[in-house]
């Protein structure tokens, strides 16, 4: 493997440092935003393909795509692994779509999420609990819905911890991502099929 990308990034950072206010921009993180964006876009693309494969029952192909996403480098700027963040945000978006499309009094989105949560395990269950907790904080739910969410997720407000660090192996990251994708697919299938 070539050192070109790392040395290229280093050259870009050095060039930025020599510009007026370059050190200020580096300290603000503005210079690293394009790298974060590229990592997230790559993860979104690969995990979108993994979801399509998973929906078709092609677990081998889904695992391959999830593995490629898990092999992306750790995003130092955002302090997240792009594949985990992408999988989590896809689940979040899926549930929020159900909330926002629901008519008044329609709690199908919640009933579906609670059924999926009962069957979920590992990282998928952790992610769905976090999503439900975030929805309860960010949306005005019926009191009964809020009570059901609190009962299902426990303390609302704690951020999901998947145990991923910059030193986590790509295999460990892949397993976390696959767990979240499975919950996402289960929710999608139960809501729309």
C-alpha positions in Angstrom: 0.0 0.0 0.0 1.3 3.4 -0.9 1.9 6.3 1.5 0.7 8.7 -1.2 -2.7 9.5 0.4 -1.3 10.1 3.8 1.6 12.2 2.4 -0.9 14.0 0.1 -3.0 14.9 3.1 0.1 16.0 5.0 1.1 18.3 2.1 -2.4 19.8 2.0 -2.3 20.5 5.7 1.2 22.1 5.5 0.0 24.3 2.5 -3.0 25.3 4.6 -0.8 26.1 7.6 1.3 28.5 5.4 -1.8 30.5 4.3 -3.0 33.6 6.2 -5.0 32.4 9.2 -4.2 28.8 8.1 -3.4 27.7 11.7 -6.8 29.1 12.8 -8.6 27.2 10.1 -6.8 24.0 11.0 -7.6 24.5 14.7 -11.3 25.0 13.8 -11.4 21.8 11.9 -12.6 23.4 8.8 -9.8 22.0 6.7 -10.7 18.4 7.7 -14.4 18.7 6.9 -14.0 17.6 3.3 -12.3 14.4 4.5 -15.1 13.7 6.9 -17.6 14.3 4.2 -15.8 11.9 1.8 -15.7 9.2 4.4 -19.4 9.6 5.2 -20.3 9.6 1.5 -18.3 6.4 0.9 -19.9 4.7 3.9 -23.4 5.8 2.9 -22.8 4.4 -0.6 -21.4 1.0 0.5 -24.1 0.5 3.2 -26.9 1.4 0.8 -25.6 -1.4 -1.4 -25.4 -3.7 1.6 -29.0 -2.9 2.5 -30.2 -3.8 -1.1 -28.3 -7.0 -0.9 -29.6 -7.8 2.5 -33.2 -7.1 1.4 -32.7 -9.6 -1.5 -31.4 -12.2 1.0 -27.9 -12.1 -0.3 -26.1 -12.0 3.1 -22.7 -12.8 1.6 -22.8 -9.7 -0.6 -24.3 -7.6 2.2 -21.4 -8.6 4.5 -18.9 -7.8 1.7 -20.2 -4.3 1.3 -20.4 -3.8 5.1 -16.9 -5.0 5.4 -15.7 -2.5 2.8 -17.4 0.3 4.7 -15.9 -1.0 8.0 -12.5 -0.9 6.4 -12.8 2.9 5.9 -10.4 4.8 8.1 -11.6 6.3 11.4 -12.8 9.9 11.0 -10.5 11.8 13.4 -12.3 15.1 12.7 -15.7 13.8 13.8 -14.3 11.2 16.2 -16.5 8.4 14.8 -16.2 5.5 12.5 -18.0 6.5 9.3 -19.6 3.1 8.8 -21.1 3.0 12.2 -22.3 6.6 12.0 -23.8 5.9 8.5 -25.6 2.8 9.6 -27.0 4.6 12.7 -28.1 7.6 10.7 -29.9 5.4 8.1 -31.9 3.8 11.0 -32.6 7.2 12.5 -33.8 8.5 9.2 -36.0 5.4 8.6 -37.8 5.8 12.0 -38.1 9.6 11.7 -39.7 9.1 8.3 -42.3 6.9 9.9 -42.9 9.6 12.6 -43.2 12.4 10.2 -45.5 10.5 7.8 -47.9 9.4 10.5 -51.3 11.0 10.8 -52.4 12.4 14.1 -53.1 9.5 16.4 -51.3 6.9 14.2 -48.6 5.3 16.2 -47.8 2.5 13.7 -44.2 3.8 13.6 -43.9 3.2 17.4 -45.7 -0.1 17.5 -43.5 -1.4 14.7 -40.3 -0.1 16.4 -41.3 -1.7 19.7 -41.9 -5.1 18.0 -38.6 -4.9 16.2 -36.8 -3.8 19.4 -38.2 -6.9 21.2 -36.5 -9.1 18.6 -33.3 -7.0 18.2 -30.0 -7.7 20.0 -26.6 -6.3 20.2 -25.7 -3.1 18.4 -29.0 -3.1 16.5 -31.0 -3.0 19.8 -28.7 -0.3 21.2 -29.1 1.8 18.0 -32.9 1.5 18.0 -33.1 2.4 21.6 -31.0 5.5 21.0 -33.1 6.4 18.0 -36.4 6.1 19.9 -34.9 8.2 22.8 -33.9 10.9 20.3 -37.3 10.9 18.7 -38.9 11.3 22.2 -36.7 14.3 22.9 -37.0 15.9 19.5 -40.7 15.4 18.7 -43.9 16.2 20.5 -45.3 12.8 21.1 -48.6 11.8 22.7 -48.1 11.2 26.4 -48.9 7.5 25.9 -46.2 7.3 23.2 -43.7 9.0 25.4 -44.5 6.6 28.2 -44.0 3.6 25.9 -40.7 4.9 24.6 -39.4 5.5 28.1 -40.4 2.1 29.2 -38.7 0.5 26.2 -35.5 2.5 26.2 -34.9 3.4 29.8 -33.1 6.6 30.5 -33.5 9.0 27.6 -30.5 11.1 26.7 -27.5 8.8 27.0 -25.7 8.6 23.7 -25.4 5.2 22.1 -22.0 3.6 22.8 -21.0 0.8 20.4 -17.5 0.5 21.8 -15.9 1.6 18.5 -12.6 3.3 18.8 -10.0 4.3 16.2 -8.2 1.0 17.2 -11.2 -1.2 16.6 -10.7 -3.9 14.0 -12.7 -3.7 10.8 -14.2 -7.1 11.7 -15.6 -5.7 14.9 -16.9 -2.6 13.1 -18.5 -4.8 10.4 -20.4 -6.8 13.0 -21.8 -3.7 14.6 -22.8 -2.3 11.3 -24.5 -5.5 10.2 -26.4 -5.6 13.4 -27.7 -2.0 12.9 -28.5 -2.8 9.2 -30.5 -5.9 10.2 -32.7 -3.8 12.6 -33.1 -1.1 9.9 -34.3 -3.7 7.4 -36.6 -5.3 9.9 -38.2 -2.0 10.7 -38.5 -1.1 7.0 -40.1 -4.4 6.1 -42.5 -4.3 8.9 -43.6 -0.7 8.1 -43.8 -0.9 4.4 -44.3 -4.5 3.2 
